[in-house]
Amino acid sequence: MDDQCNHQRRVAEFIATHDLETPPEFRLLDLTSEIGELAKDANTSTEYGSEPAALEIASDEIGDVLFALLALAESVDVDADAALNEALAKYEERLAADGVESPGSETGEE
């Protein structure tokens, strides 16, 4: 657990301290709800897409999504940092396969 995301540990400790344990299926519902709040903010601030440059999303709403995501990862025993590294590697491979230069690479070849 030493390599585990420090933020995930903080969320896990917060949940334990405040007795907020709940099954993973409820964590997933909470994450979906928090993402829905982001979508609502986006719709409202952009007049439902007619003014995309007016997009406003409050940082605390992003924080709520992060909390919910890290709580879900913890509840299903997934190391969020390792999962992110896997996702980044997958995207790098996709970009390289499409012949597009991958981030952090001078030639796009690995």
trRosetta pair geometry for C-beta under 8 A, 3 or more apart (Angstrom, degrees):
i j d omega theta_ij theta_ji phi_ij phi_ji
1 4 4.8 -25 -166 -3 63 128
1 9 7.7 110 166 -91 107 111
3 79 7.0 28 99 -166 91 148
3 81 6.7 -139 146 82 79 137
3 82 7.3 69 120 -58 116 101
4 8 5.7 -96 163 74 102 126
4 9 6.0 116 105 -53 114 98
4 79 4.9 -119 -113 -134 82 100
4 80 7.5 72 -167 33 79 76
4 81 6.3 159 -160 20 35 118
4 82 7.9 -49 -109 -13 58 100
5 8 4.0 84 76 1 102 108
5 9 7.0 -170 95 -8 56 80
5 70 7.2 -120 97 -127 135 111
5 79 6.8 147 -4 -179 88 73
5 80 4.4 -45 9 69 148 102
5 81 3.8 165 -61 -40 88 99
5 84 7.8 83 -75 8 131 127
6 9 5.6 -51 -153 34 37 114
6 10 6.5 40 150 -21 66 103
7 10 5.5 -50 -150 33 35 114
7 11 6.5 35 152 -17 66 103
7 66 7.2 -52 163 165 140 118
7 70 5.9 -108 125 -105 95 154
7 80 7.4 -70 76 77 99 145
8 11 5.8 -53 -149 37 33 110
8 12 6.3 34 152 -19 66 107
8 70 4.7 -153 -105 -159 67 106
8 73 6.0 -71 -124 90 124 126
8 74 5.8 164 -174 -66 96 99
8 79 7.2 172 63 -150 169 52
8 80 4.6 169 -66 17 132 122
8 81 7.2 -117 -1 -21 130 88
9 12 5.6 -55 -146 38 31 112
9 13 6.2 31 155 -18 66 106
10 13 5.8 -55 -147 37 29 110
10 14 6.3 32 153 -21 63 107
11 14 5.6 -54 -148 35 32 114
11 15 6.3 33 154 -20 65 105
11 67 5.9 166 -119 -144 120 66
11 70 4.2 129 14 113 162 123
11 71 5.4 -122 161 -67 128 71
11 74 6.4 -158 98 -22 109 143
12 15 5.8 -53 -148 36 30 112
12 16 6.4 27 155 -15 64 107
12 70 7.9 -107 -37 147 74 100
12 71 7.9 159 -77 -113 55 58
12 74 4.7 -179 -84 -136 101 149
13 16 5.7 -56 -146 40 31 109
13 17 6.0 32 156 -22 67 109
14 17 5.8 -55 -143 37 27 111
14 18 6.2 -4 167 8 63 114
14 20 7.5 -10 125 30 76 134
15 18 6.6 -75 -142 52 21 90
15 20 4.4 -103 -145 67 69 102
15 21 6.3 99 159 -71 107 55
15 71 6.2 128 -68 -125 138 103
15 74 7.2 168 23 96 151 151
16 19 7.6 22 -174 -74 29 39
16 21 7.4 44 -96 -57 53 98
22 26 4.4 -78 150 79 122 136
22 27 6.3 153 89 -52 102 79
22 75 7.5 -39 79 -109 63 145
23 26 5.3 94 64 9 74 100
23 27 7.3 -133 108 -5 41 90
23 75 7.2 114 177 -178 27 133
24 27 5.1 -53 -147 35 41 117
24 28 6.3 43 155 -22 71 100
24 72 6.5 84 -149 -149 80 71
24 75 4.3 169 -88 124 78 120
24 76 5.0 73 -116 -63 142 92
25 28 5.7 -48 -150 32 34 113
25 29 6.7 36 149 -18 62 102
26 29 5.5 -48 -148 36 38 113
26 30 6.4 43 150 -22 66 102
27 30 5.6 -52 -150 34 32 114
27 31 6.5 35 151 -20 65 103
27 68 6.9 158 -172 -169 73 73
27 71 5.3 -152 -139 117 116 97
27 72 4.1 160 140 -94 120 72
27 75 4.9 174 -15 25 159 153
27 76 8.0 -146 70 -25 144 94
28 31 5.6 -50 -148 34 34 112
28 32 6.4 35 152 -19 64 104
28 72 5.9 94 -73 -124 59 128
29 32 5.6 -53 -149 36 33 113
29 33 6.4 35 152 -21 65 105
30 33 5.6 -54 -150 35 32 113
30 34 6.4 30 154 -18 66 105
30 68 4.8 -154 120 -136 99 115
30 71 7.3 -22 83 80 140 135
30 72 7.7 -168 63 -60 101 101
31 34 5.8 -55 -148 36 31 109
31 35 6.4 30 154 -17 65 105
31 65 7.0 74 -150 -149 72 65
31 68 4.1 165 -90 139 66 118
31 69 5.7 94 -123 -75 122 59
31 72 5.4 -18 -42 -37 137 141
32 35 5.8 -55 -148 37 30 109
32 36 6.4 38 150 -24 63 106
33 36 5.4 -53 -153 32 32 118
33 37 6.8 36 149 -23 63 98
33 68 7.8 -160 58 -122 84 160
34 37 5.6 -46 -155 27 37 114
34 38 7.1 40 146 -17 63 97
34 61 7.4 163 -172 -171 85 71
34 64 4.6 -160 -141 128 122 102
34 65 4.6 173 132 -87 122 62
34 67 7.9 -174 -110 61 165 88
34 68 4.7 -178 9 2 149 153
35 38 5.5 -47 -157 31 41 114
35 39 6.6 42 146 -18 67 102
35 65 5.9 85 -75 -118 66 115
36 39 5.5 -51 -149 36 36 113
36 40 6.3 41 151 -23 66 102
37 40 5.5 -48 -147 33 34 115
37 41 6.5 37 153 -19 64 102
37 61 5.7 -144 118 -147 113 113
37 64 7.0 -7 65 87 143 145
38 41 5.8 -54 -151 36 32 111
38 42 6.4 32 151 -19 65 106
38 57 6.0 24 -147 -138 85 124
38 61 5.6 147 -85 148 75 121
38 62 7.3 77 -100 -81 121 60
38 65 6.3 8 -40 -56 132 136
39 42 5.5 -54 -147 37 33 113
39 43 6.2 34 154 -19 66 105
40 43 5.7 -54 -147 37 30 110
40 44 6.1 26 157 -16 65 110
41 44 5.9 -59 -144 40 28 109
41 45 5.9 16 164 -11 66 114
41 56 6.7 -104 168 95 102 71
41 57 5.2 109 112 -112 136 68
41 58 6.7 -124 -135 7 155 85
41 61 6.1 -36 -17 -113 155 179
42 45 6.3 -60 -136 42 23 102
42 46 6.0 -4 171 6 62 118
42 55 6.0 -3 -135 -137 78 96
42 57 6.5 -3 -68 -73 80 105
43 46 6.6 -78 -142 50 18 92
43 48 5.1 18 -165 -98 84 60
43 49 7.3 -27 -125 -30 63 76
44 47 7.9 16 180 -72 26 32
45 54 5.5 -160 154 127 81 90
45 55 5.6 92 104 -141 124 30
45 56 4.0 -162 -134 34 154 88
45 57 7.5 -125 16 -54 153 55
46 49 5.4 43 122 -77 123 24
46 50 6.8 152 150 44 77 50
46 51 5.1 -164 -161 72 60 68
46 52 5.4 26 -144 -98 130 36
46 54 5.3 155 -104 70 55 93
46 55 5.3 3 -64 -79 111 67
47 50 4.4 -55 99 51 109 104
47 51 4.9 62 28 14 111 104
47 54 7.1 46 -1 62 90 143
49 52 6.4 9 -156 -70 55 85
51 54 4.2 22 126 10 113 123
52 55 6.1 -2 -177 -38 53 105
57 61 5.9 -112 -179 69 83 129
57 62 6.5 81 138 -47 115 99
58 61 4.6 95 68 -2 87 103
58 62 7.6 -158 99 -2 50 81
59 62 5.5 -51 -154 36 43 111
59 63 6.3 50 146 -23 68 103
60 63 5.0 -48 -148 36 39 121
60 64 6.5 48 150 -26 65 96
61 64 5.5 -42 -150 27 36 115
61 65 6.9 36 149 -16 62 99
62 65 5.6 -51 -154 35 37 112
62 66 6.4 38 148 -19 67 104
63 66 5.6 -53 -146 37 33 112
63 67 6.2 37 154 -21 66 103
64 67 5.7 -50 -147 34 30 113
64 68 6.3 27 155 -16 64 107
65 68 5.8 -57 -147 40 30 109
65 69 6.1 29 155 -19 66 109
66 69 5.7 -56 -143 38 29 110
66 70 6.1 23 161 -13 66 109
67 70 6.1 -61 -145 41 25 105
67 71 6.1 26 156 -20 64 111
68 71 5.7 -55 -144 37 28 113
68 72 6.4 31 154 -21 63 104
69 72 5.7 -53 -151 34 30 112
69 73 6.5 32 151 -19 64 104
69 80 7.3 98 133 -123 95 130
70 73 5.5 -47 -145 35 35 114
70 74 6.3 38 154 -19 64 104
70 80 5.7 -38 -117 -54 75 158
71 74 5.7 -53 -149 37 31 113
71 75 6.3 29 154 -21 64 108
72 75 5.7 -59 -146 36 30 110
72 76 6.5 3 163 3 66 108
73 76 6.6 -75 -149 49 26 91
73 78 4.5 -96 -156 76 78 97
73 79 7.3 39 168 -171 118 3
73 80 4.3 56 151 -68 173 94
73 83 6.7 -132 -128 12 125 148
74 77 7.6 27 -174 -76 32 33
74 78 7.9 -87 -52 50 20 66
74 80 8.0 -30 -48 -32 69 108
78 82 7.7 -137 176 67 70 103
78 83 5.5 39 163 -52 113 133
79 82 3.9 54 89 16 114 113
79 83 6.5 169 86 -15 57 84
80 83 5.5 -55 -144 38 32 113
80 84 6.3 35 155 -21 66 104
81 84 5.7 -52 -149 34 31 111
81 85 6.5 32 152 -19 63 104
82 85 5.6 -52 -149 36 34 113
82 86 6.5 38 151 -21 65 103
83 86 5.6 -51 -151 33 33 114
83 87 6.5 33 151 -19 65 105
84 87 5.6 -53 -148 36 34 112
84 88 6.3 34 154 -19 67 105
85 88 5.8 -52 -145 36 31 111
85 89 6.4 32 155 -19 64 106
86 89 5.8 -57 -151 36 29 111
86 90 6.4 32 151 -22 64 106
87 90 5.5 -53 -149 34 32 114
87 91 6.4 29 154 -16 66 104
88 91 5.8 -55 -148 38 32 108
88 92 6.3 38 152 -22 65 104
89 92 5.5 -50 -148 34 33 115
89 93 6.5 34 153 -19 64 103
90 93 5.8 -54 -152 34 31 111
90 94 6.5 30 151 -19 64 105
91 94 5.5 -51 -146 36 35 113
91 95 6.3 35 155 -18 67 105
92 95 5.9 -57 -149 38 29 109
92 96 6.2 26 154 -17 65 109
92 102 4.8 60 -148 -155 77 140
92 103 7.4 -96 -101 42 88 81
92 110 7.3 71 155 -57 117 150
93 96 5.7 -57 -145 39 30 110
93 97 6.1 30 156 -20 65 109
94 97 5.8 -56 -145 37 29 111
94 98 6.4 22 156 -14 63 109
95 98 5.9 -62 -149 40 30 107
95 100 4.7 -84 -168 78 81 104
95 101 7.4 -30 156 94 116 23
95 102 4.5 128 95 -95 128 81
95 103 7.7 59 72 -4 172 72
95 108 7.7 -120 134 -148 96 93
96 99 7.8 46 178 -69 32 20
96 100 7.5 -95 -73 60 22 63
96 102 5.3 -22 -61 -43 86 125
96 105 8.0 42 -89 33 102 169
96 108 6.3 157 -119 172 72 78
96 109 7.4 103 -145 -115 111 32
96 110 6.0 -49 -109 -1 154 112
99 108 7.2 44 -174 155 41 147
100 108 6.7 -160 119 -136 28 128
101 105 6.0 -160 -174 82 80 100
101 107 7.3 -154 -122 132 98 18
101 108 3.7 -97 -110 -77 59 104
102 105 4.5 49 68 17 87 131
102 108 5.7 122 6 -136 72 60
102 110 7.1 -3 37 -51 147 111
105 108 5.4 123 111 -82 127 25
105 109 7.0 176 178 45 131 37
105 110 6.6 -74 -110 -73 141 80
